[in-house]
């Protein structure tokens, strides 16, 4: 069985009730719930929430694969990790160790069902233990090292042309695949042999702040079919 798991909580501080705020004429959580429900490879979609209001909105979508999981409020706090609610659910769900678990973030509304199906196909063919969605980022990065700043991914004395620069793969936070047994063993969404599934650069935005909302809404108007 392939289970898609979408954790949403009601206590977002940056954008109150962010997950049901209207984005491109639909509540934010609608977009990833729709993508997971319509993906051929997904058997069941679990939306895990602590909010009665979010629960009511999700139920109004009437997507046939979708079920609500009432998550423990302790695992919906500002300091709780996504892994905590994943583990809470998996310790109660009757899933086999070899079943696949797709963690999908509601804050990545540009994820589509064809992306999920393509990722699943790539995952099966790759022989990986786990996989994440990412985008190629062709920016030159620096980091602080003690009191100095040093380059991370290029030689500034031999600056490459952009078309010759391989860049870095950045997680876009949209989707992760791992087996149930791996997650329960390692307490992490990624483990073992990890592969990346590349998505278009415009999917790099995750909605955390109001400025992200404005950018993503404009992108969705252009790319959402």
N, C-alpha and C positions, 0 to 999 in steps of 0.2 A: 504493500500500500504506500502511496505517496501522499503525504499530508502537508498542506501549506498552512503556516502558522503566522498570523498577523497580530502582534501585540499592540494594543492601543489603550491609552489611559486618559482619564478625564482631567488630570491635574497639571496640564502644561502651563508653565508660567510665562514663557515668552509670547505665546499666542493662546489665550484662554480658550478651552474647548477646541483646540486646533483641529483635532481629528474629524470633527463634524462641521467645521467652518466651510462655507461654500467656496469651492475652487472650480472655475470654469463650469459653473452652473450645477455642480454636484458637490456633496460633502467630500472632504479630502479622502476619508477612508473608502469611499465608493470606488475610487480608481484602482487601487491595488486589489480590493476584494473582487471587482469585476475581472481583472486580469487573471487572478488565481482561479476563479470559478470557471472561466472560459478556456483555461489551459487544458489541452487534451491529456497531458500527463498527470494531472492532479486528480486524486480520488475524493479528497475531503479538504475543506477549508475551515480552519478554526480561527475565529476572531476572539482574542482574549482581552477582556476589558473589565474594569472595576466600576464603570459608569453606567447607571440605568439609562441615562439619556442616549449615550452612544449605542448601547444595546438595542434600544428602540429604533434608532435610525438604521442600524445594520439590518435588523429584522425586516424593515420596510423595503429593502432592496429585493427580497424574495428570491435570492439566488439559490438554486437547488442544492449546491454542494456545501453551502455555508452553515456552520453551527457556531453558537456562542459559547465561550468558556468564561465563567465568572472567576476571574483571577483574584487571588488573595490581595487585599489592599496593601499588605506589607511589601508585596512585590510590584507595586505600582507607584511607589514613592519617588521623589526626585533623585534619591541616591541609589535606588534599586537598579541592578543591571538587567539587560534583556535576557541574559543567560538565566537569571533567577526565575523568571516566569516560564521560560522554556523548560527548565528542569522541573518546576512545579507541575506543569502540565504532563510532561513525559513520565513522571513518577506515578501519575494517576491513570494515564491512558493505557489501554491494553493494545500496545503496538509491539510488533516483533522487532528484534534487534536489527534485522537486516532491512527493515522498512526505511524509506527515505523521508527526511524531514526538511521542508523548504521554509526557511525563515524569510519572511517578506516584510519590509518596512513600509508602513503606511505613508511615511514622509517622502517616499519616492514614487509619486503618482504617475510618472512617465513610463513606468514599467508596463509592458503589454504582455498579453497571453502568448504571443509568438516568441517573445524573449524568454519566457519561462520554458516553453517547449523546446526552443533551440538550446537553451542551457542544459536541460535534462539530456537531450541527445548528445551534446558535447561531453557531459559528465560521464555517461555510459561508455562512450567511445574512448575517453581519455584514460580510464583505469584509475582515476583519482579517488582519494578517500573523501575529499570535500572540495567545494568550489565556491567562489564568490564572483559577483558581477563587478566589473571595473571598467574604467575608461583610460585610454592613453593620455597622459598629461605631458605636454612638451614645454615645460617651463624649467628654468634653471633654478635649482634649490640650494640654499645655504643653511647652515645650522650654527648655533653658538657652541663653541668648544672652549670651556673655561672663559676667558675674557676675549677670545678671538672669534671671528666669524670665518667659517671655512666652507668651501663648496661641497655639495653632497653628490651631485650626479654629472658634473662636467669639469673640464679643465679650462678655467677662465683665460689662460694664456693661449689656448687653441680652441677658441669658441667655434663649435660646429654650426653649420648651416641648419636651419630648422628642418629642411627636407632630409637631411642626413642624420638627424638626431633621433635616436630610438625612444627617448623619454622614459617615463616611469608609468607603471600601472597603479592607478589610484582606486581604492574601493569606492564605489558610489553608494553603497549601503542598501541597494535595492533588494537583492536576493542572495541567499546562501543555501547550499545543499550539503547535508551530511547525513550519515546513518544514525538511527536512534541509538544503537549500541555505542557508537563513538561519542556522541554527545553526553550520554549518561556516564561513560567512563572518564572522559576528559573534561567534562563540565565547561565545554566551549563550543561555539558554533563552527569552528574550523579545527581540523586535526589531521594528522597523518600526512599523506601526499596531497598537497594543495595545488589546485589549478585555478586560473582566472578565466572568466567568460567575458569577452569584451563587448561593451555596448557603445552606442554613439556618444560622442562627447557631450551633447546637450543633456544627457541623462545624469550628468555629474552633480546636478543640484539636488540637495536634500532640504526639505522645508523645516527650518529651525527658527528663523527670524522673519520679521515682516518683509524685509528686502528680498528674501528668498521667495516669498509668496508672490510678489509682484513679477519677478523674473520667470518663475515657473508657469504662472498663469499665461503670460505672453507666449512662452514656448509651446504650451499645450494648444493654444489657439492655432499655432502654425503646424504642429506635428500630429495632433490628435485627430484620428479619422473616425 
